[in-house]
């Protein structure tokens, strides 16, 4: 690496260890005089402008500088310090205060702030517009989302995206947030699911902190809520959301919502909320076609830093229609190819596809089970009595197996959501829908869960 570029990167890294004022005092006029390889190490000689600076670096900063050099060069380094006056120095050597270095430091600081903001708001860093595959099934939604990201609060407010599980609603919504945070990491942004919003309200009421809750949400300049249909039928929650919505919109803020259905089909939703949802831009995102599924596979493979030939992507896309299950299958394909030390080929993909359908089991097994057998298998697997599984308790050790059972009843037997809800003590269909979506998302990303479902299904189907 060029020594000037190496010193620029070193100065940027130093910002993580020392204050700007200390760097200005101890590293003004310091530069890399020479780098050379010797006995498997990189010998780096840096020049200080005077004896005081040289002594300070050797006694206080030599270790951190050596660590930074080794991190950048990825090789063992030895650091040596000498004294060289500015007149002797190369005039092209960058200093701490050169415009080029200052810009690099500023850019790196901006990137760090952006990463911190994304983590704080719990957005997924890879849910960007660049990673979103566009096709005729979602191009209107993409255009609407990019318009909102460019001009939040003024383009389309609210932006309401709806469609089935796995069509990209959450991805697009979070992409808006990420694009805005790229420009301004301090932007007041809140993202949560409808269930989380509900739980926070309940907790605020219990702790008598509703004022704090309202203050936190109403001050957001961008509010994004996933699965807003979850608040339907919950009067207190709808009341709070109505006031929150008005406060944000009244202050010029932006609201983005996602749902599995359009506002007019959300039962038990208050008319005043339905009216608010429909006053902006409402967009239906259709299920991905073959071309889009292929593109999604190629993008996911690139994110995983894996090579996926076009013919393999097309083979998978022709057999699996759910975008969430595409990623789960891709993870398994790469893992098996690695274990068997084979290339990722269409033949290997077909072998896996022939062994399982989109839910990880034999395509014909739906014809060989009934609801009772499925629930009993889950009960036995988790060692939970059927009465407890069907009962009202909501402790996590019971809720998760209950969600597993709901997921299997829906995916394997395609039992209507309302009927599944009645089986489990008269629960609302939105509760069942949330369980199915939650497990669908998690199982597509977890090899451990895929194996667990395989074990349960073996109990059911033999």
WOJO-V97399 format. One record per backbone hydrogen bond with DSSP energy under -1.0 kcal/mol. CO is the residue of the C=O (numbers start at 1). NH is the residue of the N-H. E is the energy in kcal/mol with one decimal. If there is no record, write none. Layout:
CO/NH/E
CO/NH/E
This chain:
2/6/-2.5
3/7/-2.0
4/8/-1.9
5/9/-2.4
6/10/-1.9
7/11/-2.4
8/12/-1.8
9/13/-2.1
10/14/-2.2
13/16/-2.0
14/17/-2.0
14/18/-2.7
19/23/-2.3
20/24/-2.5
21/25/-1.7
22/26/-2.8
23/27/-2.4
27/30/-1.7
31/47/-3.1
34/45/-3.0
36/43/-3.6
38/41/-1.5
41/38/-3.1
42/78/-2.2
43/36/-2.0
44/80/-2.8
45/33/-2.4
45/34/-1.8
46/82/-2.3
47/31/-1.6
48/84/-2.8
50/54/-2.1
51/55/-2.7
52/56/-2.4
53/57/-2.3
54/58/-2.2
55/59/-2.4
56/60/-2.7
57/61/-1.3
57/62/-1.2
61/65/-2.3
62/66/-2.4
63/67/-2.3
64/68/-2.2
65/69/-2.7
66/70/-2.4
67/71/-2.0
68/72/-2.4
69/73/-2.9
70/74/-1.7
76/42/-2.4
78/44/-2.9
80/46/-2.9
82/48/-3.0
85/88/-1.2
90/93/-1.9
95/98/-1.4
98/102/-2.8
99/103/-2.3
100/104/-2.0
101/105/-2.7
102/106/-2.4
103/107/-2.8
104/108/-2.4
105/109/-2.3
106/110/-2.2
107/111/-2.2
108/112/-2.3
109/113/-2.2
110/114/-2.2
111/115/-2.4
112/116/-2.2
113/117/-2.2
114/118/-2.5
115/119/-2.2
116/120/-2.4
117/121/-2.1
118/123/-2.0
124/127/-2.1
126/128/-1.8
129/132/-1.3
135/138/-1.9
135/139/-1.4
137/286/-1.7
138/142/-2.4
139/143/-2.2
140/144/-2.4
141/145/-2.4
142/146/-2.5
143/147/-1.8
144/148/-1.9
145/149/-2.3
146/150/-1.6
147/151/-1.7
151/154/-1.7
151/155/-1.7
158/281/-2.3
159/257/-2.7
160/283/-2.9
161/259/-1.8
162/285/-3.0
164/167/-1.2
168/172/-2.4
169/173/-2.3
170/174/-2.8
171/175/-2.1
172/176/-1.5
173/177/-1.3
174/178/-2.7
175/179/-2.4
176/180/-2.0
177/181/-2.4
178/182/-1.9
179/183/-1.1
180/184/-2.4
184/187/-1.9
187/189/-1.1
188/221/-2.3
188/222/-1.5
190/224/-2.8
192/226/-2.2
193/197/-2.5
194/198/-2.1
195/199/-2.7
196/200/-2.6
197/201/-1.8
198/202/-2.3
199/203/-2.4
200/204/-2.4
201/205/-2.5
202/206/-2.3
203/207/-2.3
204/209/-3.6
209/213/-2.0
210/214/-2.7
211/215/-2.3
212/216/-2.3
213/217/-2.1
214/218/-2.7
215/219/-1.2
217/220/-1.4
221/254/-3.0
222/190/-2.7
223/256/-2.7
224/192/-2.1
225/258/-1.8
226/194/-2.8
227/230/-1.9
228/231/-1.8
229/232/-1.2
231/234/-1.9
234/238/-2.7
235/239/-2.3
236/240/-2.3
237/241/-2.6
238/242/-2.4
239/243/-1.7
240/244/-2.4
241/245/-3.2
242/246/-2.2
243/247/-2.3
244/248/-2.4
245/249/-2.6
246/250/-2.7
247/251/-1.3
248/253/-3.0
249/252/-1.4
254/223/-2.6
255/159/-2.1
256/225/-2.2
257/161/-2.8
258/228/-2.8
259/163/-1.5
262/265/-1.9
263/266/-1.5
265/267/-1.0
266/269/-1.1
268/233/-2.1
270/274/-2.6
271/275/-2.6
272/276/-1.5
273/277/-2.7
274/278/-1.8
281/160/-3.1
283/162/-2.4
289/293/-2.6
290/294/-2.2
291/295/-2.1
292/296/-2.7
293/297/-2.1
294/298/-2.0
295/299/-2.3
296/300/-2.8
297/301/-2.4
298/302/-1.8
299/303/-2.2
300/304/-1.8
301/306/-2.8
302/305/-1.3
309/313/-2.1
310/314/-2.4
311/315/-1.8
312/316/-2.3
313/317/-2.6
314/318/-1.6
316/319/-1.4
316/320/-2.4
322/326/-1.3
323/327/-1.2
324/328/-1.4
325/329/-2.4
326/330/-2.3
327/331/-2.5
328/332/-1.8
329/333/-2.8
330/334/-2.5
331/335/-2.1
332/336/-2.6
333/337/-2.4
334/338/-2.1
335/339/-2.4
336/340/-2.6
337/342/-2.8
343/345/-1.2
345/349/-2.1
346/350/-2.6
347/351/-2.0
348/352/-1.9
349/353/-2.5
350/354/-2.4
357/360/-2.0
361/357/-2.6
362/365/-1.6
364/367/-1.5
365/368/-2.3
370/374/-1.8
371/375/-2.4
372/376/-2.4
373/377/-1.9
374/378/-2.0
375/379/-2.5
376/380/-2.5
377/381/-2.5
378/382/-2.2
379/384/-2.3
385/389/-2.1
386/390/-2.3
395/398/-2.0
395/399/-2.7
396/400/-2.2
398/402/-2.0
399/403/-2.4
400/404/-2.2
401/405/-2.4
402/406/-2.3
403/407/-2.5
404/408/-2.4
405/409/-2.4
406/410/-1.9
407/411/-3.1
408/412/-2.4
409/415/-1.7
416/420/-2.2
417/421/-2.4
418/422/-1.9
419/423/-1.9
420/424/-1.6
421/427/-2.3
428/432/-1.3
429/433/-2.7
430/434/-2.4
431/435/-2.0
432/436/-2.6
433/437/-2.6
434/438/-2.6
435/439/-2.5
436/440/-2.4
437/441/-2.3
438/442/-2.2
439/443/-3.0
440/444/-1.2
442/445/-1.0
446/450/-1.9
447/451/-2.2
448/452/-1.9
449/453/-2.6
450/454/-1.8
451/455/-2.0
452/456/-2.1
453/457/-2.7
454/458/-1.7
455/459/-1.4
456/460/-1.6
457/461/-3.4
458/462/-1.8
